């Protein structure tokens, strides 16, 4: 029986990973979801498992040393999977302080708590590992060719990516200095269910449904590598179980798309699924001033995780984007709760004191 501590488990990727683990491992695991429920932490993302006996929720800020120490005394934790992060580049430009606090100080606090809890005179307890969930944005911006490898230099260009790069270096330092068993994963752009609608794909879907303008930064030709969230969850699971301690693994979908391509694809799918909606179309697209320091292109070389751990993405983009759009159309109540702020009221109901 293994116990997973998932930080940021009410967020987009975190909640998908919680559900992935429960579906895959049945009654053989325990999951503690640690989330302080900032704006992007949505209790409704996991409403279907609130009463699951193998699942526990703790409302904790990862910067809170005292609360984390109590958590480690309450549970015998095998794996920490750190999804908890401020993650939206635009918000980092407006308020960098929150990103420094959560992404850097929070990661340090988790690392130190894990070290103190797992370390013995003979070394670290067996079957223990700290998994840092990072991003390809720590590598900076690419030219027209080439891909980021695990050996690419860190060259972040926004407060968000700089805070994530700083956290990665702390995790590496704890591995090099204390021999704490760690892995770092750096993924490309995720998409799928339960993503907060400030991000590109759910933002486009929501705005289309409301007949609102679709803002496009600059010329819309910034390129990202897209990865379906379920495939990302499978990769993280492999890294936990098979990744060599101290190693970094890039996780990418080998699916480069311009932002404007993504927007037009979503419009096309919605128009096909909702043929009677006359106000949905490319006429909604509005080009706006480019984001400060907007990286032009990201692309991930994920050959290491493919060769060493046997991971490959299972979901092609055409399939994944169709399933994603369908999910949001089928869950408009979820979208309404998020965009109205109503989801913030659900904490009082959730988990019934678990």
C-alpha positions as CSV (number, residue, x, y, z in Angstrom):
1,X,0.0,0.0,0.0
2,X,1.6,3.3,-1.2
3,X,0.6,6.7,-0.1
4,X,0.7,9.6,-2.5
5,X,0.7,13.3,-1.5
6,X,-0.6,15.2,-4.4
7,X,-0.1,19.0,-4.0
8,X,-2.3,21.2,-6.1
9,X,-4.7,18.3,-6.5
10,X,-7.7,20.5,-7.1
11,X,-6.1,22.1,-10.1
12,X,-6.2,21.1,-13.8
13,X,-3.4,18.5,-14.1
14,X,-3.4,17.6,-10.4
15,X,-7.1,16.6,-10.4
16,X,-6.7,14.6,-13.6
17,X,-3.7,12.8,-12.0
18,X,-5.7,12.0,-8.8
19,X,-8.4,10.4,-10.8
20,X,-5.8,8.6,-13.0
21,X,-4.2,7.0,-9.9
22,X,-7.5,5.9,-8.4
23,X,-8.7,4.4,-11.6
24,X,-5.4,2.5,-12.2
25,X,-4.5,1.3,-8.8
26,X,-7.8,0.6,-7.1
27,X,-7.6,-0.1,-3.4
28,X,-3.8,-0.4,-3.4
29,X,-3.1,3.2,-2.7
30,X,-4.0,6.2,-0.5
31,X,-4.1,9.7,-1.9
32,X,-3.8,12.9,0.2
33,X,-4.7,15.9,-1.9
34,X,-3.0,19.1,-0.5
35,X,-4.4,22.3,-1.9
36,X,-4.9,25.8,-0.4
37,X,-7.7,26.4,-3.0
38,X,-6.5,29.6,-4.7
39,X,-8.6,30.8,-7.6
40,X,-7.4,27.9,-9.8
41,X,-8.1,25.2,-7.2
42,X,-11.6,24.0,-7.8
43,X,-13.2,21.4,-5.4
44,X,-15.7,20.5,-8.2
45,X,-12.9,19.0,-10.2
46,X,-13.0,16.0,-7.9
47,X,-16.6,16.1,-6.8
48,X,-17.2,12.5,-8.0
49,X,-14.6,11.1,-5.5
50,X,-15.4,13.2,-2.4
51,X,-16.6,10.1,-0.6
52,X,-13.9,7.8,-1.8
53,X,-12.4,6.1,1.3
54,X,-8.9,6.0,-0.2
55,X,-8.9,9.7,-0.7
56,X,-8.2,12.5,1.8
57,X,-8.2,16.3,1.3
58,X,-6.2,18.7,3.4
59,X,-6.5,22.5,2.9
60,X,-2.9,23.4,3.4
61,X,-0.6,26.1,1.9
62,X,2.7,24.4,0.9
63,X,4.5,27.4,2.4
64,X,3.1,26.4,5.9
65,X,5.9,24.4,7.6
66,X,3.9,23.5,10.6
67,X,0.9,22.2,8.7
68,X,3.2,20.1,6.5
69,X,5.0,18.6,9.5
70,X,1.7,17.6,11.0
71,X,0.6,16.0,7.7
72,X,3.8,13.8,7.6
73,X,3.1,12.7,11.1
74,X,-0.6,11.9,10.2
75,X,0.3,9.9,7.1
76,X,3.2,7.6,6.1
77,X,3.9,9.3,2.7
78,X,5.8,7.5,0.0
79,X,5.6,9.9,-2.9
80,X,5.2,13.7,-3.1
81,X,4.0,14.8,-6.5
82,X,4.2,18.6,-6.5
83,X,1.7,20.2,-8.9
84,X,1.1,23.1,-6.6
85,X,2.1,26.3,-8.5
86,X,1.0,29.6,-9.7
87,X,1.0,28.9,-13.4
88,X,-0.5,31.7,-15.6
89,X,2.1,33.8,-17.4
90,X,-0.1,36.9,-17.6
91,X,-0.7,36.8,-13.9
92,X,3.0,36.5,-13.2
93,X,3.6,39.7,-15.1
94,X,1.0,41.5,-13.1
95,X,1.9,40.0,-9.7
96,X,5.3,38.2,-9.6
97,X,5.3,38.0,-5.7
98,X,2.7,35.3,-5.6
99,X,4.8,33.2,-8.0
100,X,8.0,33.6,-5.9
101,X,6.1,32.6,-2.8
102,X,4.3,29.5,-4.0
103,X,6.6,28.2,-6.7
104,X,10.0,28.8,-4.9
105,X,9.3,29.1,-1.2
106,X,6.6,26.4,-1.3
107,X,8.8,24.0,-3.2
108,X,11.6,24.5,-0.6
109,X,9.2,24.0,2.3
110,X,8.0,20.7,0.8
111,X,11.6,19.5,0.1
112,X,12.8,20.3,3.6
113,X,9.8,18.7,5.2
114,X,10.3,15.6,3.1
115,X,14.0,15.4,3.9
116,X,13.4,15.8,7.6
117,X,10.6,13.2,7.6
118,X,12.3,10.6,5.4
119,X,16.0,10.8,6.4
120,X,17.5,8.3,8.8
121,X,21.0,7.5,9.9
122,X,21.2,4.8,7.2
123,X,19.9,7.1,4.5
124,X,16.4,7.7,3.3
125,X,13.5,5.4,3.9
126,X,12.8,3.0,1.0
127,X,10.2,3.7,-1.6
128,X,10.3,7.4,-1.1
129,X,10.5,10.0,-3.9
130,X,9.8,13.7,-4.5
131,X,8.4,14.4,-8.0
132,X,8.6,18.0,-9.2
133,X,6.2,18.9,-12.0
134,X,7.8,21.6,-14.1
135,X,7.4,23.1,-17.5
136,X,9.1,23.5,-20.9
137,X,8.9,27.2,-20.3
138,X,12.0,27.0,-18.1
139,X,14.1,26.6,-21.3
140,X,13.1,29.9,-22.7
141,X,12.3,30.5,-26.4
142,X,13.3,28.4,-29.4
143,X,14.0,29.5,-33.0
144,X,12.3,28.0,-36.0
145,X,14.1,24.6,-35.6
146,X,15.3,22.4,-32.9
147,X,13.8,21.0,-29.7
148,X,14.5,21.3,-25.9
149,X,16.3,18.4,-24.4
150,X,16.9,17.7,-20.7
151,X,20.4,19.2,-21.2
152,X,19.2,22.5,-22.7
153,X,20.2,25.4,-20.6
154,X,17.5,27.0,-18.4
155,X,16.8,30.5,-19.8
156,X,13.4,31.6,-18.4
157,X,11.9,34.8,-19.8
158,X,8.9,35.5,-17.5
159,X,8.4,35.7,-13.8
160,X,6.4,32.4,-14.0
161,X,9.1,30.5,-15.8
162,X,11.8,32.0,-13.7
163,X,10.1,30.8,-10.5
164,X,9.7,27.3,-11.9
165,X,13.3,27.2,-13.0
166,X,14.3,28.3,-9.5
167,X,12.2,25.5,-8.0
168,X,13.8,23.0,-10.3
169,X,17.3,24.1,-9.2
170,X,16.3,23.7,-5.6
171,X,15.0,20.1,-6.3
172,X,18.3,19.3,-8.0
173,X,20.2,20.8,-5.1
174,X,18.4,18.6,-2.6
175,X,19.3,15.6,-4.8
176,X,23.0,16.5,-5.1
177,X,23.5,17.7,-1.6
178,X,21.3,15.4,0.5
179,X,20.8,12.5,-1.9
180,X,17.0,13.0,-1.6
181,X,15.4,10.8,-4.2
182,X,13.8,13.1,-6.7
183,X,12.7,13.4,-10.3
184,X,11.8,16.5,-12.3
185,X,9.4,16.3,-15.2
186,X,9.1,19.1,-17.8
187,X,6.0,19.0,-19.9
188,X,4.7,20.8,-22.9
189,X,1.3,22.6,-23.0
190,X,-1.5,20.3,-21.6
191,X,-5.1,20.3,-22.6
192,X,-8.1,18.4,-21.6
193,X,-11.0,18.4,-19.0
194,X,-11.1,20.6,-16.0
195,X,-8.7,23.3,-17.2
196,X,-9.3,26.7,-15.7
197,X,-10.8,28.9,-18.5
198,X,-8.1,31.6,-18.5
199,X,-6.0,29.1,-20.5
200,X,-6.2,29.2,-24.3
201,X,-8.4,26.2,-25.2
202,X,-11.1,26.5,-22.5
203,X,-11.0,30.3,-22.9
204,X,-11.8,30.0,-26.6
205,X,-14.6,27.4,-25.9
206,X,-16.2,29.6,-23.2
207,X,-16.0,32.8,-25.3
208,X,-17.5,31.0,-28.3
209,X,-20.4,29.8,-26.2
210,X,-21.0,33.4,-25.0
211,X,-20.4,35.0,-28.4
212,X,-17.5,37.0,-26.9
213,X,-14.3,38.1,-28.7
214,X,-11.4,35.7,-28.9
215,X,-8.3,37.7,-28.1
216,X,-5.1,36.6,-30.0
217,X,-1.7,37.9,-28.9
218,X,0.4,39.5,-31.7
219,X,0.1,37.6,-35.0
220,X,-1.1,34.4,-33.4
221,X,1.8,32.4,-34.8
222,X,3.5,31.6,-31.5
223,X,4.1,27.8,-31.5
224,X,3.5,25.4,-28.6
225,X,3.8,21.6,-28.3
226,X,0.4,20.2,-27.2
227,X,-0.1,17.2,-24.9
228,X,-3.3,15.6,-23.8
229,X,-3.5,15.6,-20.0
230,X,-4.3,11.8,-19.7
231,X,-1.0,11.1,-21.6
232,X,0.8,13.4,-19.2
233,X,-0.6,11.5,-16.2
234,X,0.6,8.2,-17.6
235,X,4.1,9.6,-18.1
236,X,4.3,10.9,-14.5
237,X,3.2,7.5,-13.2
238,X,6.0,5.9,-15.1
239,X,8.5,8.4,-13.7
240,X,7.4,7.7,-10.2
241,X,7.8,3.9,-10.6
242,X,10.7,3.6,-13.0
243,X,12.5,6.9,-13.2
244,X,16.1,6.9,-12.0
245,X,16.5,9.1,-8.9
246,X,18.0,12.5,-9.8
247,X,17.0,12.4,-13.4
248,X,15.0,15.0,-15.4
249,X,12.4,13.8,-18.0
250,X,10.9,15.9,-20.7
251,X,7.3,15.0,-21.6
252,X,6.0,16.3,-24.9
253,X,3.3,15.4,-27.4
254,X,5.4,16.1,-30.6
255,X,2.4,18.2,-31.7
256,X,3.5,21.7,-32.6
257,X,0.7,24.1,-33.4
258,X,0.4,27.8,-33.8
259,X,-2.0,29.5,-31.3
260,X,-4.1,30.7,-34.2
261,X,-4.4,27.1,-35.5
262,X,-5.6,25.9,-32.1
263,X,-8.2,28.7,-32.0
264,X,-9.5,28.0,-35.5
265,X,-9.7,24.2,-34.8
266,X,-11.8,24.8,-31.7
267,X,-14.1,27.2,-33.6
268,X,-14.5,24.6,-36.3
269,X,-15.3,21.8,-33.9
270,X,-17.9,23.8,-31.9
271,X,-19.5,25.0,-35.1
272,X,-19.8,21.3,-36.2
273,X,-21.2,20.2,-32.8
274,X,-23.6,23.2,-32.5
275,X,-24.7,23.9,-36.1
276,X,-27.6,26.1,-34.9
277,X,-25.3,28.6,-33.1
278,X,-24.9,31.4,-35.7
279,X,-22.7,33.6,-33.5
280,X,-19.8,31.2,-33.4
281,X,-17.1,31.7,-36.1
282,X,-13.8,33.3,-36.9
283,X,-15.4,36.7,-36.9
284,X,-15.0,36.6,-33.1
285,X,-11.1,36.6,-33.5
286,X,-9.5,39.9,-32.4
287,X,-5.8,40.4,-32.6
288,X,-4.4,42.3,-29.6
289,X,-1.0,43.7,-28.5
290,X,1.5,40.9,-27.8
291,X,2.2,39.7,-24.3
292,X,5.5,41.1,-22.8
293,X,8.4,38.7,-23.3
294,X,6.1,36.3,-25.3
295,X,8.2,33.3,-26.2
296,X,7.9,32.5,-29.9
297,X,8.2,28.7,-29.9
298,X,8.5,25.7,-27.6
299,X,9.1,22.2,-28.7
300,X,10.0,19.2,-26.5
301,X,12.4,16.3,-27.3
302,X,10.9,13.5,-25.2
303,X,13.1,10.7,-26.7
304,X,14.7,10.1,-23.2
305,X,11.4,9.1,-21.5
306,X,10.5,7.1,-24.6
307,X,13.7,5.1,-24.8
308,X,14.3,4.7,-21.1
309,X,10.8,4.2,-19.7
310,X,8.8,3.2,-22.8
311,X,6.3,6.1,-22.7
312,X,4.5,7.3,-25.8
313,X,1.5,9.6,-26.0
314,X,-1.6,7.6,-26.8
315,X,-3.9,10.4,-27.9
316,X,-3.5,12.2,-31.3
317,X,-4.4,15.9,-31.4
318,X,-7.5,15.5,-33.6
319,X,-8.9,12.9,-31.1
320,X,-7.8,14.8,-28.0
321,X,-9.1,18.2,-29.1
322,X,-12.5,16.8,-30.1
323,X,-12.9,15.0,-26.8
324,X,-11.8,18.1,-24.9
325,X,-14.4,20.4,-26.7
326,X,-17.1,17.8,-26.2
327,X,-16.3,17.6,-22.4
328,X,-16.7,21.4,-22.0
329,X,-19.9,21.4,-24.0
330,X,-21.3,18.6,-21.9
331,X,-20.2,20.3,-18.7
332,X,-21.4,23.8,-19.1
333,X,-22.6,23.9,-15.5
334,X,-18.9,23.5,-14.5
335,X,-17.9,26.3,-16.8
336,X,-20.6,28.5,-15.4
337,X,-19.6,27.8,-11.8
338,X,-16.0,28.6,-12.6
339,X,-16.5,31.8,-14.6
340,X,-19.1,33.1,-12.1
341,X,-16.9,32.3,-9.1
342,X,-19.6,30.1,-7.6
343,X,-17.1,27.2,-7.3
344,X,-15.4,29.0,-4.4
345,X,-18.5,28.4,-2.3
346,X,-18.1,24.6,-2.4
347,X,-15.3,24.1,0.1
348,X,-17.8,24.1,3.0
349,X,-19.5,21.1,1.5
350,X,-16.6,19.1,0.4
351,X,-15.1,16.0,1.8
352,X,-17.2,16.1,5.0
353,X,-14.3,16.7,7.3
354,X,-12.1,13.9,5.8
